[in-house]
Amino acid sequence: MDLHGNNVHHIGYAHPRLIDAIRRQMDKLSFAPRRYTCAPAVKLAEKLVDVPPAGLGKVWFAPSGSDAIEMALAYARAATGWFKTISFWDSYHGAGFAARSIGGEAMFRSGPIGPLLSGTKHVPPFGDYRNAWGVTEGSAELCVRMIRYILEKEGDIAAVIAESVRAVPYVPPAGFWPAVRQACDEFGTLLIFDEIPTGLGKTGKIFACQLVANAAHVGAVGLRRLRGIMDRHPLIGDVRGRSCLMGAELVVDRTTRTPACDAAGAVLYQALNRSLDFKTTMGNVLTLTPPLSITERQMLQALEILKESIGEAELKMGITQS
Ligand SMILES: Cc1ncc(COP(=O)(O)O)c(C=O)c1O
């Protein structure tokens, strides 16, 4: 069972309708040279601008997420005449140089990789369970303040660029993005959302078709079950997410919240032995991103495997289950 899928297996693997559509298109026209467009691309673009949020009137297709970031930053420079950006520490936006520069993970930024793009400012991200300010609530407001502060001090920031829902996963409180939007508007800065893993239904929102309704339903069932597992397994310090983007943060101790990275690795390998795959984020967050087509039964089956794997890791660590 693949609860990873790089966040792009929304309709699972080998869906017959997708394979049929690709096969028919390959027979008809396999490539549209630069001077031309083609009907399926136009149709898809029209479909994309029809979905919320309103006001998105243009589509440019990119061959990868990293390239999309590159293009968005180029547009931001052209539109504002400025080159600086604000993004989040600990974020990942891809492996190209622009994406690495705005990304906030040391592994992609440090060592012999540099120099990176200049003018890429970073702020600590929101997330009440774990954040740079050491607060247990209100991190989102502090994050907005930091963004506003830099916007004001620099005065020439081209764009704030971030994932609308953090991959870890942290869903921001309701007023967070409107507050950032307002600050951006005040200082003539663009707001760019990287929706590469979360777009097209992962969080149960975009597209009101039956596929996404299923994601919202099964995701809610999954999160509820995951919280139930947390009640009995002290290795889990926090459960969060939305729909088909969910996470369980493993900690050595719930009071100190020390990340249990070794345990997360052990749980992953235990789960892989039982044919369940998922991602670990920031070393200690078990991040589950099932396809939107997952059934309730499959979701619960996957979480049962996860529960057994966590139980085994706890036993090895001498942690008593309640
Ligand atoms: C938030 C985010 N942005 C950008 C990317 C880069 O996408 P790609 O691997 O298609 O270049 C990823 C990939 O995981 C991602 O998670």
The ligand as an SDF file (V2000), in Angstrom:
LIG
                    3D

 16 16  0  0  0  0  0  0  0  0999 V2000
    6.3340   21.5500   -1.9230 C   0  0  0  0  0  0  0  0  0  0  0  0
    7.0820   21.0330   -3.1060 C   0  0  0  0  0  0  0  0  0  0  0  0
    7.4760   21.9120   -4.0330 N   0  0  0  0  0  0  0  0  0  0  0  0
    8.1880   21.5090   -5.1120 C   0  0  0  0  0  0  0  0  0  0  0  0
    8.5260   20.1920   -5.3070 C   0  0  0  0  0  0  0  0  0  0  0  0
    9.3750   19.7990   -6.4930 C   0  0  0  0  0  0  0  0  0  0  0  0
    8.6390   19.0830   -7.4220 O   0  0  0  0  0  0  0  0  0  0  0  0
    9.4120   18.1780   -8.5110 P   0  0  0  0  0  0  0  0  0  0  0  0
    9.9570   16.9930   -7.7820 O   0  0  0  0  0  0  0  0  0  0  0  0
    8.3520   17.8240   -9.5110 O   0  0  0  0  0  0  0  0  0  0  0  0
   10.4970   19.0330   -9.1060 O   0  0  0  0  0  0  0  0  0  0  0  0
    8.1130   19.2380   -4.3640 C   0  0  0  0  0  0  0  0  0  0  0  0
    8.4560   17.8160   -4.5520 C   0  0  0  0  0  0  0  0  0  0  0  0
    8.3160   16.9890   -3.6660 O   0  0  0  0  0  0  0  0  0  0  0  0
    7.3900   19.6670   -3.2280 C   0  0  0  0  0  0  0  0  0  0  0  0
    7.0060   18.8020   -2.2760 O   0  0  0  0  0  0  0  0  0  0  0  0
  1  2  1  0
  2  3  1  0
  2 15  2  0
  3  4  2  0
  4  5  1  0
  5  6  1  0
  5 12  2  0
  6  7  1  0
  7  8  1  0
  8  9  2  0
  8 10  1  0
  8 11  1  0
 12 13  1  0
 12 15  1  0
 13 14  2  0
 15 16  1  0
M  END
$$$$
